[in-house]
Amino acid sequence: MSDELIEELDLANSGALPSPFGRAEFEVLGSPASVQSKKAVRDEYLNAIREQLKEIKYLM
C-alpha cells in the first residue's frame, strides 16, 4: 500500500475526509423517533444524531 493511501485511510477513519473508496456508512445508535412523536422526543433524537456525528467534518 502506498503512503498516500495509508494517510487517506487514517484521515477517513478519524472523520476528517470521506473514504477514498467512495462509500460512507453511518450507524445511528438509539431507537428512532416517529414523525408522530412529541416534539421533545424528536428533538432529543436529532440531538443524539448530531452528537454522534459531530466529529465527522465533511458531513453537512
N, C-alpha and C positions, 0 to 999 in steps of 0.2 A: 504494500500500500504506500502511496506517495505521502510525503509530509503534508502536502496541501489538503489531501483528502482527510487525513487524520485530524488536522486542525479544524476543518469544516465539520467533521463529526463531533468533535469536542464542543464547538460553538453551538451546534444543533442540540446536543444533549443538555447544555446549560440554558437553552431557550433564547440565545442571542440571535440565532439565524434559523431559517427553516431547513429542513433536511435536504442534503444535496441530492437525494433520490426523488424529490418531488412529491412526497407524501407526508402528511401530518395527521396524527390521530390523537384525540384527547378523550380521556375518560373522566367524566364529571362524577365526583363522589356525592353520595346522598340521594335521597329519594326525590323524584321530580315533583314539581308543584303544578297542579292542574290550572288551566285557564279559569276555571270556576272557583278556584281557591280565593280566600280573602286576600286583599292587597298586601297585608303584613306578611303572609306566608309566601306570596310570590316575591316580594322584596327581599325576604330573608334568603330565598333560594338564589336569586340573582346575585346577591352579595356574596354568597358562598361560592358561586361560579367565578365571580371576579377575583375573589381571594385566591382561589386555586390557580388561576391563570395569570396572576399579576406579574410573575417573573418572566413570562414569555413576551419579549419586547417587540416582536414583529407582528403579533396578533392585534388586530384593531378592536 
